[in-house]
Amino acid sequence: MTSDKVRIDEGTIDENILKAGPTLKSHPDVIKCLRHFSVVGLANNHCLDFGRQGLLETMKTCQQASIAHVGAGCVDSPNDTFLWSNEHVTVAIVALAEKEFNHDGVFGATLINERSNYSSIKKALATADIVIVTLHGGNEYFNLPRPGLRSLCKYFRDLGVHAVICHHPHVPGGYEVYNDAPIFYSMGNLIFQNIV
């Protein structure tokens, strides 16, 4: 998954990056809590809190637990779409994040970029029966979307996605039905603890 351009030997997972806000990490055994899930989304503003090594360790931990991950990788291999199917339906999840300490120019979260997102969404729509965009964005602790985020979510629906689910504000947010599809602007927290 890593590109030749990515030096994965930089730093250790004990070295957090300099950034505004908290840096988060958990013990790898925490993955056991997710054993009933098929996929985890890594497109978020904390995926590089402990540099490339931290994200690579997270990806490795998911792989060892047989849990797929989506929303992080290299520029030349972004891993922005997860496909799940059974004999009746194929579902695609396109995972994106706003840029916030989560991409170093080559490696990190799959970022919002309308041009590349357009291609990923159109490819997903050609492959899957249901396409969901998860978007890590919005303003923390504010339950309504800013106008630009709302416009972007509507644009994704105009492309044909079946739902847009945003997360990041830490509080439950507004939602709307646009062209017969739901857009959720914030899911709020299920569990969130600053442990570092």
C-alpha positions in Angstrom: 0.0 0.0 0.0 2.9 2.4 0.6 4.6 4.2 -2.3 8.3 4.2 -2.9 8.0 8.0 -2.3 7.0 7.3 1.3 9.7 6.8 3.9 8.1 4.7 6.5 11.1 4.6 8.7 10.7 8.2 9.9 10.0 8.5 13.6 8.5 6.1 16.0 4.9 5.7 17.2 6.0 7.3 20.5 6.7 10.6 18.8 3.6 12.8 18.3 3.5 15.5 15.7 3.3 19.2 16.7 -0.3 20.4 16.1 -3.1 22.4 17.6 -5.4 20.2 19.7 -4.9 16.8 21.3 -2.9 13.9 19.9 -4.7 10.6 20.3 -3.6 7.0 20.4 -4.7 3.7 21.9 -3.1 0.4 22.7 -3.4 -2.0 19.7 -5.5 -4.4 21.8 -8.4 -1.9 21.6 -9.1 -3.3 18.1 -10.7 -6.2 19.9 -13.7 -3.9 20.6 -14.3 -3.6 16.9 -14.3 -7.4 16.2 -17.9 -7.3 15.0 -17.3 -4.6 12.4 -16.3 -5.1 8.8 -14.5 -1.8 8.2 -13.1 1.2 10.1 -12.7 4.7 8.6 -9.3 6.3 8.9 -10.2 9.6 7.2 -10.0 11.9 10.1 -7.9 14.7 11.6 -6.0 12.4 14.1 -4.7 9.7 11.7 -1.2 11.3 11.6 -1.1 12.3 15.2 1.9 10.0 15.6 3.2 10.4 12.1 3.4 7.9 9.3 4.5 5.2 11.7 1.4 5.6 13.8 -0.9 5.4 10.8 1.0 2.4 9.4 0.7 0.7 12.8 -3.1 1.4 12.8 -3.4 -0.1 9.3 -1.4 -3.1 10.3 -3.4 -3.7 13.5 -6.7 -3.6 11.4 -5.2 -6.0 8.9 -4.1 -8.4 11.6 -7.7 -8.3 13.1 -9.2 -9.0 9.7 -11.0 -5.6 9.7 -10.8 -3.6 6.5 -9.9 0.1 6.7 -10.7 2.9 4.3 -9.8 6.6 4.0 -6.1 6.7 4.3 -3.1 5.9 2.2 -0.7 7.4 -0.3 -1.5 10.0 -2.9 -0.9 7.4 -5.7 -2.9 4.8 -3.8 -5.5 6.7 -1.7 -7.7 3.8 -0.5 -10.7 6.0 -0.4 -13.4 3.4 -1.2 -14.5 0.3 0.5 -16.7 -2.3 -1.2 -18.9 -4.8 0.6 -21.3 -7.2 -1.1 -23.4 -10.2 -0.7 -25.6 -12.1 -3.1 -28.2 -9.3 -3.1 -26.4 -5.9 -2.9 -23.1 -4.2 -3.2 -22.3 -1.2 -1.0 -19.5 1.3 -1.5 -18.2 3.6 1.2 -16.1 6.6 0.1 -14.3 8.0 3.1 -12.9 11.6 3.0 -11.6 14.2 5.4 -10.9 17.9 5.5 -7.2 18.7 5.7 -6.2 19.3 9.3 -2.8 17.9 10.3 -3.8 14.6 8.6 -1.8 14.6 5.4 1.9 15.3 4.8 1.6 15.8 1.1 2.2 12.1 0.2 0.6 10.0 3.0 -2.3 10.3 5.3 -6.1 10.7 5.2 -7.9 10.8 1.9 -8.7 14.5 1.5 -11.6 16.4 0.1 -10.7 17.2 -3.4 -13.6 17.7 -5.7 -11.8 16.5 -8.8 -10.4 13.2 -7.4 -13.6 12.7 -5.2 -15.7 13.0 -8.4 -13.7 10.2 -10.0 -13.9 8.0 -6.9 -17.6 8.5 -6.6 -18.4 7.9 -10.2 -16.3 4.7 -10.1 -18.2 3.6 -6.9 -21.5 4.3 -8.6 -20.6 2.2 -11.5 -19.7 -0.7 -9.2 -22.1 -0.6 -6.3 -25.9 -0.5 -5.8 -25.5 1.8 -2.8 -22.8 4.5 -2.4 -22.3 6.3 0.9 -19.9 9.2 1.5 -18.5 9.6 5.0 -16.9 13.0 5.4 -14.8 14.0 8.4 -15.5 17.7 8.5 -17.4 20.5 10.1 -16.8 22.8 13.1 -16.1 21.2 16.5 -18.9 21.5 19.0 -21.2 23.3 16.5 -24.3 21.4 15.5 -25.0 23.1 12.1 -22.9 22.8 9.0 -21.2 25.9 7.6 -22.5 26.8 4.1 -19.5 25.4 2.2 -19.8 22.0 3.8 -23.5 21.9 3.1 -22.9 22.8 -0.5 -20.2 20.1 -0.8 -22.5 17.4 0.6 -25.3 18.4 -1.8 -22.8 18.3 -4.7 -22.0 14.7 -3.7 -25.7 13.9 -3.7 -26.0 15.6 -7.1 -23.3 13.1 -8.4 -25.6 10.3 -7.3 -24.5 9.1 -3.9 -27.3 7.6 -1.7 -26.3 9.2 1.6 -23.7 11.6 3.1 -22.6 11.1 6.7 -20.4 13.7 8.3 -18.5 13.4 11.5 -16.0 15.6 13.4 -18.0 18.2 15.5 -18.3 15.9 18.5 -22.0 16.8 19.0 -25.1 15.6 17.2 -25.8 17.9 14.3 -28.4 18.9 11.8 -29.6 16.7 8.9 -31.7 17.1 5.9 -33.1 15.1 3.0 -31.9 16.5 -0.3 -33.2 15.1 -3.6 -34.6 12.1 -1.6 -31.3 11.2 0.1 -30.2 11.9 3.7 -27.3 14.1 4.6 -26.2 13.9 8.2 -24.0 16.8 9.2 -22.7 15.3 12.5 -23.2 12.0 14.2 -21.8 13.2 17.5 -19.7 11.0 19.7 -20.3 7.4 20.7 -17.0 7.2 22.7 -14.4 9.9 22.8 -11.6 10.1 25.4 -8.3 12.0 25.2 -6.0 9.3 26.5 -2.6 10.9 25.6 
